[in-house]
Amino acid sequence: MKFKVVTISSSVSVYLENYDLLFKIIDQDSLAINQEIRNIKPLNISIEKIRHDDSGIIISIAEYKRQNGDLMVDLDLLLKVNQNKGYVEAISLQNQFGFRSVYLENDTIDIEARDEINKFLHRWLQEIVRELSN
């Protein structure tokens, strides 16, 4: 499926900053692996490579919470990592409130979702980096 190219409405710097933050959490070489990239046990966060295509590498960052003694996915973001251009873009978010995707079925982009999800990712990556440095 091809998507129409649109101008990025939010600050482009969030994509570049998210790239820098992500690689404070994982090693760039780990993206060559077709499996789990990192499991951050104290934070119950798992990072996995989903696929690699012409547009970049798709990874998942999921946070787990205990519910009735079982670990359940509380938050799951899909990210597109473009190492050639040095940016990370969140493309979907799923949590207890539902699912939001940046790229819609009708070949359009939900600009509001793109801005909100990428700003959320930025805050979340900052918090993960802060927690790992403690």
Helices and strands as residue ranges (DSSP letters): H 13-25, G 28-32, E 36-40, G 41-43, E 45-53, E 56-67, E 70-82, E 87-95, E 98-101, H 111-133
